[in-house]
Structures are given as structure tokens and as C-alpha cells.
Amino acid sequence: MKRWLALLPLAAFCGLALYFALSLRPGHDPEVLPSAMIDKPMPDFALPALEGEGTLASAGLRGRVTVVNFFASWCVPCRVEHPMLMTLAREKGVAIIGIAYKDAPAAARKLLADAGDPYAATGQDREGRVAIDFGVYGVPETYVIDRAGRIRRRYVGPLTPETVARDLLPLLHQLGGPEAASGGAAP
């Protein structure tokens, strides 16, 4: 029994060494968190609209390439990401759907009034149920939905100019999204 206890630190060291070796291998992107939802249909949902009486429903997103962004007014990284979303919407014509995650409607509306509104439509996920169905890890998170309503890509954390230029715009171009007509140039 004492021998096992003596070997325990060595086993822990070997386990950590293996983990770090796999994490540092060429081609491994530490920013990418795998998602079980990739290439699966987006969850069905119907959320109250942030503005007005209507609803934001998943059924209305099918048939076009859409970017779905989960955000919150209390989220500092969301505020960092916000100018990039404005650029995508205004200059690239990307259809972005916003989902206010566990946020007070007045606070979310104030954020969009102060910083600009990049969203074609915005829903309120006050309880966080839709976020759970998507597999949201934390805000901000952004999903690319294809014309068939399948989730094609997940971005965890704020979108950066590098991520947009290297990955998001080429993916939207490949899927035939709105920026395909503009050539998919970087913001």
C-alpha cells in the first residue's frame, strides 16, 4: 500500500505531462471549445422580443445564414466585442440575431441604445433556458446557423478581428451568407 502512495505523485505528473503535450500539439486551437451541437439542428425556441410585443423564434431563422449572439449588459467581454458586431452588421451585412442572456430588459435596451444595435432582432432569454439548449458556456458566445437551421460553428468569448477575418467571414462566404456578395473581406 505504501508503494502506491509513493507512486501517486509520479502518476499525477505523468497525467499532467500528457494533458499539456496534447494541448500544445501543432494545430490545436485553445480558443476552440468542442460542442456537441455542431452540425445538429439549432434548438427550437420562441423568446419574447426585447422591443415590442413580438417574439423571436428559431423557425424564423431557417432558410438563411444567420449569426446568433448571446450577450448581456452586465458582461464586460460582451462590451469589448460590441464594436466588432457593429462592424459585421453595418459594413458586412451580416444578419446577427441577439439573445439577451439572463439580463434585465431595460439594461439590455440601454446597452443597445448607448453602444448601437447590431442585431436584426433581439430576444430575451431571462431564465437562460435557450442558452442551456444551445450549450452556452458563458457570454458572449456566437453561433453560425446555416440555411437548413443547423449549427455550423461556435465561438466562445468575444469575437476578435483576427477570428472574424480568419474564420467567421470565410465560413459565412462558404455557406453563402450575406457577405458572400461583398467578397468576405476582413472588417
N, C-alpha and C positions, 0 to 999 in steps of 0.2 A: 504494500500500500504506500509506503514511503517513497518507493521508486516512482510511482505515478505522480505523486506530488512534486517530486524533483523534476519530472519531465514536463509538467504543466506549463512553466514559463517558456520552454523551448517550443512546445506545440502552439502556444499563443503567438510567439514571434513568427513561426513559420506561416501561420494563418494570416497575420498582418502582412508579411512579405508577399504572399500570394495575392492578396487583395490589392496592394499597391502596384505589383507588377502588372496585373490585369488592367488596373485603372490608368496606368501610364503607357500602355501599349500604343503603337502608332495607329492613327485613325480613330481612336476612342475620343469622343467629344464629351467632356464632363458636363457641358451645359444641357445635354440631351437626357431627359428622364424618359424611360420607356413608358408607353401607355398601352394598356390592353384594348383601348378603344380605337387604335389606328386601323383603318380600313373596315371599320364597323359602322353601321348607321348611327347618326347622332341620336341622342335620346330624344324622345318626344316630350315636348313641353309647351305650355301656354302660360306666359307670365303677364301680369299687369304692366301696361306701358308706363314708363317714367313720367311721360307727359300725356295728358288727356285721358280719355275713357277706354281706349282700345287695349288690345293685347298684342304681345309679341309671341308668335307661335312657330315652332320648328317647321310645321307644314308650309309656311310662307317662305322658308329659306331654300326649299328644294327647287331645282331647275336652274340655279345659278351658282357660280362660285362665290363663296362668302367667307369672310373672316369674322369669327366670333371672339370678342374680347371681354373677359371677366375683369372688372375693376371695382374700386371702392374709393370714396373721397378720403377716407382715413389712411389709405395705403400710400406711403411715400414713394416706393418704386413705381406705382401707377402714375404719379405726378411726373416722375422722371421720364416715363415712357410717352406721356401725353403728346408732346410736340412731334414725336415720330408718327403717332396715329394721325395727327392733323395733317402732316405731310403726305401720308399714304392716301388719305381721303381726298384732300384738295388737289394735290399735284399728280397723283397716280390714278385717281378714280376708283380706288379700291372700296368695295362695299363692305363696311365694317358694322357689325351689329354689336352693341354694347349690352352687357348684363351687369347691372349694379349688384354686387355681391354683399349680402348682409349689411346694407347701408340704409341710412335714413333717406327717404326720397328727397327731402328738402336739401340735405347735404350733397347728394349726388347732382341734383339740379344746379346748385350753387357752383359746384366744381365745373360743370359744363358751361355755365354762364360766364364764369370768370376766365377759364382757360380755353374756351372754344369747344364746340361739339363736333367730333369727328364721326359720329355714329349716324348711320342711315335710320336706325331705330334703336331704342333702348328699353330693355325690360328690367323689372325689379325682382331680384331673387332674394327676398327678405329673409327667408328661412335657410337658404343655401342648399335646397334640395336639388335644383337643376345642376348646380356646381358639383354636388356629390355624384349625380348621374353621369356627368362628363368625366369625372375623375380628377377634378381640380385639386391641386396640391396646395396652392396658395395664390393670392392675387399679386400681380397680374399674371394671367395665363391667356394664351391666344391659340385658337384652333382654326385650321383651314378646312372648310367643308366643300366637297366637290358638288357638281350638279346633281348627282344621284342622292345627295344627302349623307354621304359617308365622310367620316373624319379622316383627313389625309395627313395632317401634321399637327403637332402640339408644341407650343413654345412656352416654356416655363420662365417666368421673370420678365423684366422689361425688354421689349424689342429694341435692338440697337441698330444703328446704320449698317454695321457690318453684317448682322444676321439678316436684315432686310435685303441687302444687296446680294449676299452670297446664297441665301436660301429661300426666303419668302417670295420675292418677286419672280425668281426663276420657276418656283413651284406654281405660282399663280399663272404665269405665262404658259407653262406646260399644261395646266388644267383648262386653259382658255378663259382665264379671268379677265376682268375689265382692263387691266394694264397690258394685256397682250397686244392691244392695238397701239399702245404708246411705246412698245418695244421693251417694256420691263426694265427700264433704266433704273439705276440706283437713285434713292432720294437725295 
